[in-house]
Amino acid sequence: MSIIKPFMAVRPAIDLVKEVAALPYDVYNSKEARAIVEKNPRSFLAIDRAETFFDESVDSHSEQIYKKAHDVLYAWIEDGTFVQDDKNTLYLYELVMNGRSQIGIVSCTSVDEYLDNKIKKHEKTRADKEADRIHHVDYCNANTGPIFLTYKSNDAVNALVEAWKTHNKPIYDFVAEDGIVHRVWSVDDDLTITSLREAFEAIETLYIADGHHRAASAVKVAQMRREANPGYTGDEAFNYFLSVSFPDEQLCIMDYNRVVKDLNGLTESEFFEAIKKQFEIVETSKEPIRPREKAMFAMTLDDIWYLLKAKENSYNHEDPVLSLDVSILQLNLLSKVLGIGDPRIDQRIDFVGGIRGLEELARRTKSDMKIGFAMYPTSIEELMAIADADQLMPPKSTWFEPKLRSGLFIHLLE
């Protein structure tokens, strides 16, 4: 059973929605966020990354940053940048990228279902990242960025969504600067809301696709509020967090690629001898090449591209985590050969989302990095299998596109 709860969203005024909607806070570094807010002061990054109002010398995790996020949010509510719906509502959120559509249900999701592991996770969170969003949620008294959830596609839900989409006009319909189409429908009919909620009761499990830190932070804020309000009933707004739930069949996972600063003290000859123990070099090229199947990797070094194939005995085919391509590369090459122990904290490795293309890998290896690896994308089936087994993926295993926009929906905790 999965709970979707309607709520009274705070959302942008129709004529400002394109200006306000922004990519998630963690897509950008501080310098990039500052440039965007300078160009577009109505960007939601002004709230999500409120350090953009301060000099770079100010600690981006200081109390004044979170206070500023609060002040801007409620100033925008006061001046009409944001409006609030006057009844509990569900919403449909469609994103169209390169002609491919995915449409999810925007709702509030149960904190208790998260704590009871009915909402499955596949990623380990970092305490520092959690702390940042805990402060942001707590000071703003709101969930400002939706958690990206998925579920095994359900015919009843699909039919209800398609019917509402067909017979009603969207409240938002705009094309973002990156060419992604965003459409939102308000589902305010009580009968349809009830039907959707009942249909979701047949869905056993929700899975976090993206937003593990936001989810964990929202839940910890709820736990803080529960401690402060020991007589809570469970119906309070803080017992739910903002989410968008998409059927698995509609989602696209792109490659999440790696770049490394050096060859760990090895000469190129020594490096190639080392990797040949676990990989076959099946192709070389002066032009970028992509892996064509699982257990295959493209590597770029000194302007030459190599296609590597993991040897059959180099990994555990039966283990859902160890058989992931990111695990194969990490264990057999990044760790064993290049000395990258914990990729979460090692400063010699960085990650490049597939949306940036192989050209970005090539550029990085000519600037601040030495070697790059292009991955074969993790599948949604692999993600669900690992989550169902209550195991965790290695860091940076999945890159979902298109990204949900922040600022389209805000869930107030009171």
C-alpha positions, -999 to +999 in steps of 0.1 A: +000+000+000+013+034-010-001+067+003-005+098-018-019+128+001-034+159-016-022+192-003-026+229-008+005+237-029+022+270-028+032+275-065+043+303-089+019+327-104+012+316-140+030+346-156+061+340-135+064+302-136+091+300-163+112+325-144+108+308-110+113+272-120+149+260-115+169+229-117+176+212-083+200+230-060+226+203-061+230+204-099+250+236-096+281+247-077+279+281-059+295+300-087+271+287-112+241+294-089+253+330-084+255+335-121+220+322-127+204+343-099+223+374-111+208+369-146+174+359-133+166+372-098+133+353-098+150+319-101+141+296-073+178+292-068+176+324-049+158+304-022+174+270-027+209+285-027+204+317-007+242+322-004+237+339-038+227+370-018+260+372+001+296+377-006+316+346-013+334+349+019+302+341+039+299+304+048+271+289+026+260+268+056+257+296+081+225+305+099+221+338+080+219+319+047+190+298+059+172+328+074+176+345+041+160+316+023+131+318+047+127+356+042+128+354+004+103+325+003+077+343+024+084+377+007+075+360-026+044+346-011+034+380+002+041+399-031+022+374-053+052+356-069+037+325-053+000+317-047-015+290-026-044+268-037-074+269-014-082+232-013-063+200-010-052+189-045-031+164-064-012+175-095+001+159-126+036+169-138+047+161-173+082+165-186+090+161-223+126+156-235+135+149-271+099+138-278+098+114-248+072+121-221+071+111-185+042+121-163+041+118-125+017+125-096+027+154-073+015+147-037+026+144-002+042+111+009+041+095+043+071+099+066+060+067+083+062+048+050+097+060+046+106+050+082+089+016+077+110+010+045+079+009+023+097+036+004+129+019-008+163+036-009+193+026-030+219+053-020+238+061+011+235+097+022+262+120+035+258+137+069+270+171+057+245+172+028+217+161+050+225+188+075+223+215+048+188+204+037+176+198+073+184+235+081+169+246+048+136+227+054+134+237+091+141+274+086+118+276+056+092+255+074+085+239+040+096+212+015+108+233-014+121+206-037+102+174-046+116+139-041+117+120-073+099+086-067+091+057-090+069+027-089+061-004-110+037+008-136+000+003-127-027+002-153-054+018-131-032+047-123-021+051-159-058+052-171-068+078-145-038+100-153-044+098-191-081+106-187-075+137-166-047+149-189-069+144-220-100+162-207-084+191-188-061+220-196-028+223-179-023+252-154+014+255-166+028+248-200+063+261-208+096+253-224+126+257-201+159+272-213+173+237-219+144+227-243+125+206-218+087+209-219+070+212-185+033+208-181+012+207-149-024+198-143-043+205-111-064+175-101-090+191-079-120+168-084-127+149-052-138+117-070-107+116-092-085+122-061-102+093-043-098+070-073-061+079-076-055+073-039-073+040-040-053+029-071-021+037-053-031+015-024-025-015-048+011-003-053+032-021-027+064-001-029+077+033-039+113+037-048+135+068-045+149+075-079+166+108-071+166+130-040+179+107-012+193+136+007+162+157+004+141+128+016+163+119+045+164+156+056+126+160+053+121+129+075+146+141+101+128+175+103+095+156+108+112+136+136+123+169+152+088+182+150+074+151+165+098+154+195+087+190+199+050+180+197+046+147+216+008+148+212+010+147+174-017+127+156+001+118+124-021+140+102+000+171+106+017+185+075+052+179+089+044+141+088+045+142+050+070+153+024+067+166-011+072+141-039+065+133-076+058+096-084+064+083-119+058+049-134+091+030-140+085+024-177+086+061-185+119+069-169+153+074-186+186+068-167+217+081-184+253+072-179+271+087-149+307+090-160+340+093-141+372+114-145+404+108-125+433+133-119+463+109-125+474+074-131+483+068-094+521+070-101+520+045-129+535+050-164+510+045-192+527+012-200+523+000-164+487+012-163+477-007-194+494-039-182+475-036-150+441-031-165+446-060-190+444-084-160+406-077-157+396-061-190+400-067-227+406-038-250+382-045-278+384-013-298+404+020-301+395+052-317+405+088-321+368+098-319+346+094-288+329+060-285+302+047-261+298+014-243+274-008-262+264-032-235+267-041-198+302-047-185+317-025-212+334+008-206+348+036-228+381+051-216+398+082-229+434+089-223+457+113-242+430+119-269+427+082-276+394+063-268+395+027-258+366+003-254+371-021-225+352-053-218+353-068-183+365-104-183+339-130-174+356-140-142+363-105-130+330-099-112+301-117-095+273-120-121+247-130-095+251-102-070+228-073-078+254-047-065+286-063-075+273-069-111+266-032-116+289-016-141+299+011-116+309-017-092+329-035-118+348-004-127+353+007-091+366-026-078+387-038-108+401-005-120+395+026-100+404+010-067+427-018-077+447+002-103+442+039-097+440+038-059+405+054-056+394+039-023+362+058-013+349+077-043+326+097-020+355+115-005+385+109-027+396+143-042+412+126-072+379+116-088+350+136-101+317+126-118+302+139-150+265+134-157+256+118-191+236+149-201+269+167-205+280+143-232+313+126-240+327+160-251+328+170-215+348+139-206+373+148-234+374+184-222+381+175-186+409+151-195+426+180-213+421+205-185+421+193-148+419+156-152+441+128-168+417+100-177+380+096-183+356+066-182+322+066-200+297+041-185+268+020-198+237+033-180+223+015-150+188+002-157+157+009-136+153-028-131+188-030-115+179+000-092+147-017-081+164-051-075+190-035-053+164-015-033+142-046-029+172-065-016+178-036+009+212-030-005+229+002-016+243+012-049+278+027-052+278+065-053+269+082-086+253+051-102+224+068-118+217+101-137+181+107-144+169+130-171+150+152-174+154+168-140+124+179-120+122+217-116+122+231-081+099+259-072+069+246-091+054+231-059+060+240-022+046+220+007+043+242+039+049+222+071+022+242+090 
